[in-house]
């Protein structure tokens, strides 16, 4: 079934009375039927006190939601009376860590003239006394029970996945790494005990889910979902979804009753137990591990050229470690694009080399381990090819089907970026065998 997301920006023509409102926010001011695109419990709007919001956030996704809230505040102050903003302190970056990089949300809040509170912990801090709703979007700090209990309407969160699928701090990255065909956004309450464990108040309907295009990147996916999230958040406030009692409007409670119809088929693509943990350097390792129980060893995602190319595009740069001729273990970064390729025959005079690569486990107890890799080169080509598999295929030249990852450049620790073939010369190739002897599994 082909899924479509009705473009949020289509057929929108600015009106003169809204010239101060960003173009992508205009649907919030002209289309009262937008709730049809969301799954939520159908009921008359619940009455709410004017909202005095404490908004907590950091990145572009949270910026889009803050702008939508501020636009609603300008248009309808009887609903959104005031907004205070909480951001985390800036981090020192760059050479010598002399430059302080502040969260993007701080700049947006300054632009909009909103009060800003800079906090790296809520311990010992009292929020503005009049606050009656807390909204956290891509914030990273847990909002404690003490503050949620002090706000009349508790807290809300906008999450860029179809919860409970992909709970955690990096749902966009894991949506792509898991090769989900579609996704959406969720408006939920803030739970007193755990992240992403609140009641789902509104959620993208499965049949209106956003179909993820091929070769999509995290910034592209974020740009696609941010307007949808902002629309859902403001619509939810207008309908009083933040006012108790709350009812679960997510896909999961209905999953067993969906049956074989379109929604039931779509629900099979989701996983209520799938997590979206923080992206760490260890998840970026490029390691051709062949054992079938690879993932159970706590190392990471299974190896394939396709998966390596996807990982580079989504959370790169990839990296590995290798020992040079002096026995020194060096970190090697893959700074540029990589490509998953299929070959037939190639020049038999060129070397195929077996070499050792090193990595660390992704489990809590970090351990260094060694794995063997097979690399080869092509004529008049400075790239390095990391072998995935060799299979018999009589339809191809040479009778072989060779799958490999093409690496254009490498940056060895302490050196500049160079063509991969030249950069890897300093590392020994411990064994050379005919390529046909490697019947490796994908």
ZAMARGU-4260 file (C-alpha; in steps of 0.2 Angstrom, whole numbers, plus 5000, padded with zeros to 4 digits):
<rodrens>
0) 5000/5000/5000 | 5007/5017/4995 | 5007/5029/5009 | 5006/5048/5007 | 5008/5062/5019
5) 4998/5077/5013 | 5011/5091/5011 | 5009/5103/5026 | 5014/5117/5014 | 5003/5114/4999
10) 4990/5126/4994 | 4994/5138/5008 | 4992/5156/5003 | 4997/5170/5016 | 4984/5182/5021
15) 4988/5200/5024 | 4983/5199/5042 | 4995/5185/5045 | 5011/5192/5037 | 5020/5191/5053
20) 5018/5172/5054 | 5030/5160/5046 | 5022/5153/5030 | 5024/5135/5036 | 5013/5139/5052
25) 4998/5146/5042 | 4989/5129/5042 | 4987/5131/5060 | 4977/5147/5058 | 4966/5142/5043
30) 4962/5124/5044 | 4951/5118/5059 | 4950/5101/5052 | 4968/5096/5054 | 4964/5084/5068
35) 4958/5072/5055 | 4976/5068/5051 | 4980/5063/5069 | 4973/5048/5079 | 4966/5055/5095
40) 4951/5051/5105 | 4936/5061/5097 | 4928/5072/5110 | 4922/5090/5112 | 4936/5102/5116
45) 4939/5102/5135 | 4940/5119/5144 | 4957/5125/5150 | 4964/5139/5160 | 4975/5151/5150
50) 4992/5142/5148 | 5007/5148/5156 | 5020/5136/5148 | 5037/5132/5153 | 5045/5125/5137
55) 5061/5115/5138 | 5071/5111/5122 | 5087/5112/5112 | 5088/5108/5094 | 5079/5112/5077
60) 5064/5100/5081 | 5061/5109/5097 | 5063/5126/5089 | 5049/5122/5076 | 5037/5118/5091
65) 5042/5134/5101 | 5039/5145/5085 | 5022/5137/5083 | 5017/5140/5102 | 5023/5158/5101
70) 5013/5160/5085 | 4997/5154/5094 | 5002/5165/5109 | 5001/5180/5097 | 4985/5175/5089
75) 4976/5168/5104 | 4983/5174/5121 | 4968/5167/5130 | 4974/5150/5126 | 4993/5152/5127
80) 4995/5167/5140 | 5014/5166/5142 | 5030/5155/5138 | 5046/5154/5148 | 5060/5144/5140
85) 5072/5132/5148 | 5089/5128/5139 | 5104/5119/5145 | 5121/5128/5147 | 5132/5130/5131
90) 5146/5118/5128 | 5164/5123/5124 | 5169/5117/5107 | 5183/5120/5094 | 5202/5121/5096
95) 5206/5123/5114 | 5188/5123/5118 | 5188/5142/5118 | 5171/5144/5109 | 5154/5142/5118
100) 5141/5134/5108 | 5123/5137/5114 | 5108/5127/5110 | 5099/5133/5095 | 5083/5135/5105
105) 5091/5149/5115 | 5093/5160/5099 | 5075/5157/5094 | 5069/5162/5112 | 5080/5177/5111
110) 5073/5182/5094 | 5055/5180/5100 | 5058/5190/5116 | 5054/5176/5128 | 5061/5174/5146
115) 5076/5161/5146 | 5081/5150/5161 | 5098/5141/5159 | 5098/5124/5168 | 5109/5109/5168
120) 5099/5101/5183 | 5082/5104/5190 | 5088/5101/5208 | 5085/5115/5219 | 5077/5126/5206
125) 5059/5133/5206 | 5050/5136/5190 | 5040/5152/5188 | 5026/5151/5201 | 5012/5154/5188
130) 5017/5139/5177 | 5003/5127/5174 | 5010/5117/5159 | 5027/5110/5155 | 5032/5105/5138
135) 5048/5096/5134 | 5054/5093/5116 | 5071/5086/5113 | 5077/5092/5130 | 5088/5078/5137
140) 5084/5081/5155 | 5071/5072/5165 | 5058/5083/5172 | 5055/5078/5190 | 5039/5074/5199
145) 5041/5089/5210 | 5039/5101/5195 | 5026/5090/5186 | 5015/5090/5201 | 5017/5109/5204
150) 5010/5112/5186 | 4991/5110/5186 | 4991/5101/5169 | 5008/5092/5172 | 5019/5090/5156
155) 5018/5086/5138 | 5031/5079/5126 | 5032/5079/5107 | 5042/5064/5101 | 5047/5060/5082
160) 5041/5042/5081 | 5025/5032/5083 | 5027/5028/5101 | 5030/5016/5110 | 5040/5011/5094
165) 5058/5019/5096 | 5057/5026/5113 | 5073/5035/5118 | 5084/5050/5114 | 5088/5046/5095
170) 5072/5041/5087 | 5076/5049/5070 | 5093/5040/5069 | 5086/5023/5073 | 5071/5025/5062
175) 5083/5026/5047 | 5095/5013/5054 | 5081/5001/5056 | 5075/5005/5039 | 5057/5009/5044
180) 5047/5012/5028 | 5036/5026/5037 | 5036/5036/5053 | 5026/5050/5062 | 5025/5060/5078
185) 5017/5057/5095 | 5010/5069/5108 | 5011/5061/5125 | 5011/5066/5143 | 5027/5067/5153
190) 5028/5052/5165 | 5034/5054/5183 | 5046/5040/5182 | 5053/5036/5164 | 5056/5044/5148
195) 5043/5041/5134 | 5032/5031/5145 | 5017/5043/5146 | 4999/5042/5139 | 4998/5045/5120
200) 4986/5059/5118 | 4988/5061/5099 | 4998/5052/5085 | 5000/5052/5067 | 4987/5040/5059
205) 4996/5025/5051 | 4987/5028/5035 | 4993/5046/5035 | 5011/5041/5040 | 5026/5050/5033
210) 5033/5038/5019 | 5052/5039/5021 | 5061/5042/5004 | 5076/5032/4999 | 5093/5038/5005
215) 5085/5050/5018 | 5096/5058/5030 | 5093/5063/5048 | 5091/5082/5044 | 5079/5078/5030
220) 5068/5067/5041 | 5069/5080/5055 | 5064/5094/5042 | 5049/5083/5036 | 5042/5079/5054
225) 5045/5096/5063 | 5030/5105/5054 | 5019/5090/5058 | 5024/5090/5076 | 5021/5108/5078
230) 5004/5107/5070 | 4999/5092/5082 | 5005/5101/5097 | 4995/5117/5094 | 4980/5107/5089
235) 4981/5097/5104 | 4981/5112/5115 | 4966/5119/5106 | 4956/5104/5109 | 4962/5103/5128
240) 4971/5086/5126 | 4982/5092/5141 | 4967/5093/5152 | 4963/5077/5163 | 4957/5064/5161
245) 4969/5057/5148 | 4965/5043/5136 | 4977/5033/5126 | 4975/5037/5107 | 4991/5027/5101
250) 4992/5013/5089 | 4997/5000/5102 | 4980/4998/5112 | 4972/4994/5095 | 4985/4983/5087
255) 4977/4967/5092 | 4960/4972/5085 | 4966/4980/5069 | 4965/4963/5060 | 4971/4960/5042
260) 4966/4977/5035 | 4977/4991/5030 | 4981/4997/5048 | 4984/4980/5054 | 4997/4977/5040
265) 5005/4994/5044 | 5006/4990/5063 | 5017/4975/5059 | 5031/4987/5054 | 5031/4994/5072
270) 5039/4986/5087 | 5032/4991/5105 | 5049/4985/5112 | 5061/4994/5100 | 5072/5007/5108
275) 5081/5022/5101 | 5097/5024/5113 | 5109/5038/5112 | 5121/5037/5097 | 5138/5034/5103
280) 5155/5033/5094 | 5155/5014/5097 | 5139/5012/5086 | 5149/5020/5072 | 5162/5006/5071
285) 5166/4999/5054 | 5170/4980/5058 | 5167/4966/5046 | 5162/4953/5059 | 5155/4937/5051
290) 5149/4927/5066 | 5130/4924/5065 | 5128/4928/5084 | 5137/4945/5081 | 5123/4955/5088
295) 5121/4944/5104 | 5140/4947/5107 | 5135/4965/5112 | 5146/4972/5097 | 5133/4982/5087
300) 5123/4980/5071 | 5127/4966/5059 | 5139/4969/5046 | 5135/4971/5027 | 5141/4984/5014
305) 5123/4990/5013 | 5122/4992/5032 | 5139/5001/5033 | 5134/5013/5019 | 5117/5017/5028
310) 5127/5019/5045 | 5139/5031/5037 | 5125/5042/5029 | 5115/5041/5046 | 5127/5043/5060
315) 5144/5044/5052 | 5159/5045/5051 | 5163/5027/5053 | 5179/5022/5061 | 5190/5007/5065
320) 5207/5003/5073 | 5222/4995/5065 | 5240/4991/5070 | 5254/4999/5060 | 5270/4990/5056
325) 5277/4996/5073 | 5263/4988/5082 | 5255/5004/5087 | 5236/5004/5087 | 5229/5019/5078
330) 5211/5025/5075 | 5206/5026/5057 | 5191/5037/5052 | 5181/5036/5036 | 5177/5054/5033
335) 5169/5054/5016 | 5156/5044/5006 | 5156/5026/5005 | 5147/5015/4993 | 5140/4997/4993
340) 5144/4989/4976 | 5143/4973/4967 | 5157/4967/4955 | 5160/4952/4944 | 5178/4948/4939
345) 5193/4959/4941 | 5211/4959/4938 | 5219/4943/4945 | 5236/4951/4947 | 5229/4963/4960
350) 5231/4958/4978 | 5218/4952/4990 | 5224/4955/5007 | 5219/4949/5024 | 5221/4961/5038
355) 5217/4963/5056 | 5205/4977/5062 | 5201/4981/5080 | 5186/4988/5089 | 5177/4989/5106
360) 5161/4981/5111 | 5145/4992/5114 | 5141/4983/5130 | 5143/4992/5147 | 5159/4983/5149
365) 5170/4990/5135 | 5182/4977/5128 | 5194/4978/5114 | 5193/4964/5101 | 5201/4959/5085
370) 5192/4953/5068 | 5199/4949/5051 | 5195/4958/5036 | 5198/4955/5017 | 5202/4970/5007
375) 5206/4972/4988 | 5210/4985/4975 | 5205/4989/4957 | 5216/4996/4943 | 5218/5015/4942
380) 5208/5017/4958 | 5214/5024/4974 | 5199/5017/4984 | 5200/5003/4996 | 5187/4989/4995
385) 5181/4980/5010 | 5175/4963/5005 | 5158/4957/5011 | 5155/4941/5001 | 5159/4931/4986
390) 5146/4920/4978 | 5146/4909/4962 | 5135/4918/4949 | 5136/4911/4931 | 5127/4926/4924
395) 5140/4938/4929 | 5158/4940/4921 | 5170/4929/4929 | 5156/4918/4936 | 5157/4928/4953
400) 5146/4940/4962 | 5157/4950/4974 | 5149/4962/4987 | 5160/4975/4994 | 5161/4992/5002
405) 5170/5005/4992 | 5180/5017/5003 | 5186/5033/4995 | 5197/5041/5008 | 5204/5038/5026
410) 5211/5048/5039 | 5223/5040/5051 | 5225/5046/5068 | 5238/5061/5068 | 5237/5063/5049
415) 5228/5072/5036 | 5214/5064/5025 | 5221/5054/5010 | 5215/5042/4997 | 5211/5026/5006
420) 5223/5015/4996 | 5238/5026/5001 | 5232/5029/5019 | 5231/5011/5022 | 5249/5006/5016
425) 5256/5008/5034 | 5246/4994/5040 | 5252/4976/5037 | 5242/4964/5027 | 5245/4947/5036
430) 5240/4935/5023 | 5236/4934/5004 | 5224/4921/4997 | 5214/4919/4981 | 5198/4928/4982
435) 5188/4913/4978 | 5193/4904/4994 | 5183/4917/5004 | 5165/4910/5004 | 5159/4923/5017
440) 5142/4925/5023 | 5132/4941/5022
</rodrens>
